[in-house]
Structures are given as C-alpha cells and as structure tokens.
Amino acid sequence: MESGLIDSALARFRAVLGDACVLTDAADTTPHFTDWRGRYSGEALCVVRPGTVDELVQVVHICNEARLPMVPQGGNTGLCGGATPHAGRREVLVSLSRLDRVRAIDPDNASITVEAGCTLAAVQQAARDAGLLFPLSLASEGSCQIGGNLSTNAGGVHVLRHGNARDQVLGLEVVLPDGRLWDGLRALRKDNTGYDLKHLFIGAEGTLGFITAAVLKLAPQPTDTALAWVALDGPQRAIDLLHRLQAGAGDALNAFEVVGRTALEMVLQHIPGARDPLSVPAPWYALVELAGSGDRISDRLEALLAACMASGTVRDAVIAQDGAQALALWSLRENISEAQRIEGFSVKHDISVPVGAIPQFLEVAGERLEAELPGVRIVAFGHAGDGNLHYNLSFSDASDNARLVADAQVANAVVYEAVRALNGSISAEHGIGQLKRALLGECKSVVEMDMMRAIKRAFDPHALMNPGKVLPEYGE
Amino acid sequence: MESGLIDSALARFRAVLGDACVLTDAADTTPHFTDWRGRYSGEALCVVRPGTVDELVQVVHICNEARLPMVPQGGNTGLCGGATPHAGRREVLVSLSRLDRVRAIDPDNASITVEAGCTLAAVQQAARDAGLLFPLSLASEGSCQIGGNLSTNAGGVHVLRHGNARDQVLGLEVVLPDGRLWDGLRALRKDNTGYDLKHLFIGAEGTLGFITAAVLKLAPQPTDTALAWVALDGPQRAIDLLHRLQAGAGDALNAFEVVGRTALEMVLQHIPGARDPLSVPAPWYALVELAGSGDRISDRLEALLAACMASGTVRDAVIAQDGAQALALWSLRENISEAQRIEGFSVKHDISVPVGAIPQFLEVAGERLEAELPGVRIVAFGHAGDGNLHYNLSFSDASDNARLVADAQVANAVVYEAVRALNGSISAEHGIGQLKRALLGECKSVVEMDMMRAIKRAFDPHALMNPGKVLPEYGE
C-alpha cells in the first residue's frame, strides 16, 4: 500500500472528524488494538471515532476509495477476537463509542431506539427509567456496547425467557460496506414486506456492515422475583428439574443456570466473601429464578421445589430471603469466570446441544477427556435451560497445564466430536471472531459455507469489512 | 420456449415422480392454479407433487436444466397470490403437500421436526400429544401448511405472547434454487456460528428456495386460561387496557384482539347463532385472553378488569364461564372475515403501526376516508396488541360499491399515507405476493430494494423461484 494513499486517507479522516478523533499515537491506540483479555493483538493505521452516523458514512466512503479494510469496535469485551485488528493487513479501526445516544423511548410501544455505542447497562437503565425491562443481561454489561451485543447476537442469563439479542430487535440502522445508509429503524411487531434484512447483520460480527442504531423491544418490568440455589445428584436431575419448573411455572421461569461442584469450589477458594449456601456438598447445582407480575412468585417457587424434593429430583435447596441473599447466590454463578482467571490457564469451550442432551454430552465428553488427559479437571457451568454450557479444562496442579497447552488440540477434538455427535454448536453465544474462524468450515456443510460466502460477496464485494473474522477466506 | 424442451421436462418429471404425481389435466391442476378466494389465476406447465426431499431435489435440477421457473405451493390459503402461478410465464407448480411427515419430536428439548406439507393443525396436534404447545394459531390452520406459514412468516392471534412464525423456528431444511440441499435442521436455542441463514428464507414467500422441513420450538402447555369480552369507549381505551394488562399480568397476557362495533354487527347479522355478549352496544371491544400454569388465571383477569372498570378504562366486560362460552366469544372475532365475505365486496388492508399509534391511525385514516369517500363503512379489527389492524372498506348499500371499486386507488392512497406517516407497514402479516408487489418499491428505500435484489441475485441468479412475487423486477 502506498504511503501517499495512507497519508491522504488520514488527512481526510482528520478533516471529517477533527484531530482528536483520529488516533495514531500508540498510547491512544493500544487499548483498541488488543482485546481486554490480551489474547488478540493487531495493528491498524489508526483509530477513528465518528460522533455521528453521517461522520461514519464519510469515513466509510474514504476507506472505500482507498480500499482500506475497516474493523468495527464497540466495548471491546468480546471473547473471540472479533473486534480487534487482524494481524495480516493494515486496517482502520472504527470505534462506535461516541455514537451513544438514546434516540427515543416509546413506552406505549414498549420500544427504545438506541445508538450502537450505548453500553448495555445504559440501555437497561433507560428502560427501567420508563418502567420497563430490557432483558438482555450479561457479565460485561457495564462496558459492552449494544452494537457489539447485536453484532455478536449476545446471549446471557435471560435467553431462556426472553431469547437471544436478535430476539430483542425490531429494527436496525446500518452503514453498508460501500458507505450507503440503510434506515431499517422500524418499531413494528409485525412487518411482512420483503426479506428480513436485520437478521443478516445481527450475529455477522461486523463483516457485513456497521450496525449504528437499533429499535429494541422492551418487556414489562416484573414486580416480583424469587431465586433458589438447588443441590442436585447430577446433570440429568438438572434437566428433570428444568422440565418440572417449565411445566409448573411456565413463562415465569426467568433463568435456569447450572454450576458443577468443581466450579463452585473454585469460586469459594478465590472469591472473597463467597460461601457455600448449603452445608452438605452436592455434585451439581442449579440456580433458578422465577419472575412475574401480580402473583406470589416465592410461594410458587417454594411449592415447586418442595414437590421436587419429595419426588427425589432435588436433594436440597435454599431460597433467597432478601435482595442481599439473592445477590450472594447470583455472585456465585457470575464469579466463576473470574475465579478461573485467578486460578490460571484453562482451555475454554462455549458449546450448545439440544437441552435434553446435556447429560449425554457431559458423560461422553468427560469419559473421553479422562481417557485422553487423565486427571483433567472439568469446570462446567452455564445456561442449561438453553442447552448452553461453558466447559473449561485445566489441571488442579498448575504445573500440569503445560501438558494441556500442548494437548489443546486433543482436548478440542474430543469436545467438538461430542458436540458434533449431538448436532450441537461449537459456539453457542460467543461467536466465531478470529478464535474459531478456521473451525467454521469443519462444522458447516459446503452448501452452508457457500451461502455465507454468497452473502458476503453480495454485501461486501471488495472484502473491506472486518477481514480475518468469521469466514476463513476473507483476510489472509 | 421450445415444446421439445417442455415435453422432455414432463417426461423426466414422470420418470422421477410417477405419472400420478405429475398433473397436467385441467381437472387436476385447476385447484392449484387459482387461489382459494378466486382472486389469482395463472397457468403452469404442470403440477408436480414430490413425495420426498430427494424427489424435490431432482425436480429442481430438471427445472434448472430447462430453465423452467418454479412456484412453491403449500395449502394455497394465502391472501396475496404468492402461491399461484404468475400469468406472464410458463411455470412448474411444485406442491409440497406430500412432504407431510412429522419427522421427530423431542419433548426434552421442547422441539419438533416437521416437513413443509404438514398442516398447521397437524403440527399443533403433534405438540399437544407430547404435552406441549405449538403456539402459532390462525383461522386457516386446518388447511394451511407449515411450509407456507414459514414462507409467509404467518402471524395470528398469539403473536403478542409467542411472536410471529419466524420466532418459532430453530432450524430449516431448504432446497436451493439450483437444487442443492441446505441441511440447517439444528435444534439449538443458541448457535452463533456465522450468518443466520434461516431468517432469509422465512418470509421470502418462496422466492429464494423451497423450505422442505423445519425444527420448531414448543412451549409449555398452559394449564389454565381465561377469556373476556370487554366493551370500550374507543381505541385509546383499548391501548390503555393493553398496558394495564401487560403491567398487571405480564407474560400471562396471551391474546389481545380488538373488534370495532361495525365488525361485530356484521357478524351478528350474517353468522347463525352469533349473539352480542353485552346488552348495551359499545363502539369498541377487546377480546382478552390470559394463559398460565399453576396460577389462578380467572381470578387475576377478574381483578384486573374490575380495577379497569373502577378507573373508567373499561365500560363493561364479560368473562367466559366455560369452554362453550369461550368458543362463542372467540367465534365472534374469528367469523369477521366470513361475515365480510357474505356481505360482499370490500377493499382490504392489513396494516401495522407502533402499538400506541393505533388510535392516531384510526383517527387520521378515518377522517380522510370520510372526506374522500363520504359514507364509507370501516370494518376495523385485529391484533391490536401487535399494532396490527385489519382495516376493510365497503359501503352499507352494496350498490355504492361500484364507486369503491373505481376509487380503490384513492382509498388505498389514504390508508398507505396514514401508515407511512406513522412509520408503519402496508403488510403486517399477509405478505407481498402478487397483490402488493408494485407497492413494495414505494414503501421501501432505494437502498433496501437494492439489498433485497442483491440477495435474490446471490441465491437465484437465473430468477427461477416464484417469479412475479415480492420483488417487482422478477417476472414480467
């Protein structure tokens, strides 16, 4: 690439955005060029920070004319390297953080229109201020941005009840790879006028364009919630409990997370103040939340759990008696990742299978891993109500982990084979990014890969959007 | 087109399907070439009835080689002519009716795998037999087929609670326009591995390929429902009531339909056995259904309606005391279309606006129509909880309808202008088909039309799928 072209592009960015919003000094750009876990690092020509959609449109036009690839970035909290520059090419990192307005809220339509750079927490707060609920909820909600949540089709703890990020979207505004603006900001519950375009951009991880704003659905704010920590004999009991709760509480079932004993022990060891809610250890736990309006949710949860204890589905259970206790129970679940980070290296997986197949997955994968990597420690937890487990491997003795680093391929092969045998997914909620790009072709048919490439070519013929992410062919 | 090519294609169809499944006699083909209302009629070379997906694949290959356009048809119950041949070209009508197996049901995953030709009622029944609910529900459910429901992204009376047809889909199997089979039959609640392809085919009205099978989500079967017929002073009261119920009953609110007095009177006049549930007429009514599991739904509905009567939101209400009464109330709503058919000609609209904008739409459109077509009678009813109204125009004196036929353009212009001013949709749940094809470009931006065309070209470069439907450019 000619340096003249680059200098000219930088000068044009500065003319559009002002010097302060075109970052080239390492001190300014480094936080954008590396992901928060420090696992992905790349170089880019600069970081540009458009403050309006019109400024972004101008940036994209400049990039098109100079054929400069673009990397969209929100809160940079992704887990698969989807928002950091790709090492192989010189790119323009486009931060959406300054597009952070709540454009409108319409309580009568239970909808909100927000720009991509709003943090998830800001969207939740705006909804709450209007007496409504934006149900998407995940650990990084204070810093992740809604544009990134939509681009990765984020999951979280309320998918069971409210669906994934894509299920919250009524309309989108997108700047296409050629700089044209698509105004699809409709706030309608029903609209059957042609192809559904919004779902293409949701989950495309910025490879088809920039999501700049969205109209999101809001839900009624539940007036009453109840939370229980439930001890179980094993994963099959968790699934049995899930079905009992779904039959008995219907839509009031708001979250159903499982935690393996190993995961709990790691939290108890590393997180200050964490304590085991029950006196006798159990191999598995479920964290169960009911939420509703105008009904005695706590009584219902207590009655359902009592029936499940009587029938032997549940070993023991404790129901949070106040907000502080509820927070303590949730923090056991939410601190698992942090406890693992403190503990050290682990090989992580984010898999899904049909909900009822979770026990089979755990059995098959566990047995094979023990055969291949004797003594390996499995930290399994997550969104069992959605068939989604975080399934992480390490050795209790950190000195053994060198073996795991060397044998990561073996471990991955075992996990992915177990997933494949159950028609599952190797990335349930974290996406593909750079991390799983090479794997995509292995878990998809030739036809499906062709369909994705056809869409990529149709929307981004010059392959300028987020190279090196998702599709193996785009970005060397 | 050469007759030799056609004869050869017919011979090859017969070789694949057998003579009995290649229909050319008018007596056999006529029911397929005309829609059920008799509004759309076309010619096709033949009707082919593949009995397996492999047979369909072979049919599509033959059509590709001879460049014969294909028209997918399910139950032929559509309202926009999307499933009947287009007059301008000689096409092959592909009936999916024989692909009617329930392939699998997985209660542990609350999912069912069905072929395109299953009637909606058969899918509902299979779910019920497994103790679960398939919530999609519409008037034609006994004869419409699930492939058509998905291809048109059908709506119905439970969208408020469960979403549109697309929201019920976990995975799809599709035969692409070139005859390749895409096996996207995943049964996962979460899967973030690349672009979401299923949503492209859902609602594409058969212009991008043949949906041959789907994995559908099932819901818990509610154990308790309660239904009320509610008299209201006007549309704003309906929206007020909706919000009171959403705040007070949350997800238990299962249906919220509105019926204008004119619509009710037409049912009372034409449908044998129909009677007004209340002694004093009101200008508007809402039909409200609550559903849930393990909670006293009737008591909750009664308490909520009592509070709304006390505050003046509701004028009067009657709660169904048994199944027969509930059926009678539902039939008042469900017989509106039939009563209109008996009454005679009307100009029909299927519009949506943001939910809170319904009163404004009714006021603006009503005033302008009265100015343009004095004395016009407005039959308005439908899914107010989704912002979706069926809005139909006629004159009480049938002899005046000649005026309406002549002035249909004027009437349409008024309605569409009111829709546009509120950022609404000219087709909320019925789709585009042939009926609204010419209008699509008027209600979409140039960019959005370009995006749709790019997808069409990417998937169907020879423009063989369902010409004359949805996109104005495809099919003269």
Interface residues (C-beta under 8 A of the other chain):
Chain A: D106 P107 D108 N109 A110 S111 G131 T152 N153 G155 V159 L160 G163 N164 R166 D167 L176 R180 L181 W182 D183 G184 R186 A187 L188 R189 K190 D191 N192 T193 G194 Y195 D196 L197 H199 L200 I202 G203 A204 L208 P220 P222 I239 H243 Q246 A247 G248 A249 G250 D251 A252 G292 S293 G294 D295 R300 L304 S352 V353 P354 V355 G356 A357 H383 D386 G387 N388 N423 G424 S425 I426 S427 A428 E429 H430 G431 I432 K436 L440 C443 K444 S445 V447 E448 D450 M451 M452 A454 I455 R457 A458 F459 V470 L471
Chain B: D106 P107 D108 N109 A110 S111 G131 T152 N153 G155 V159 L160 G163 N164 R166 D167 L176 R180 L181 W182 D183 G184 R186 A187 L188 R189 K190 D191 N192 T193 G194 Y195 D196 L197 H199 L200 I202 G203 A204 L208 P220 P222 I239 H243 Q246 A247 G248 A249 G250 D251 A252 G292 S293 G294 D295 R300 L304 S352 V353 P354 V355 G356 A357 H383 D386 G387 N388 N423 G424 S425 I426 S427 A428 E429 H430 G431 I432 K436 L440 C443 K444 S445 V447 E448 D450 M451 M452 A454 I455 R457 A458 F459 V470 L471
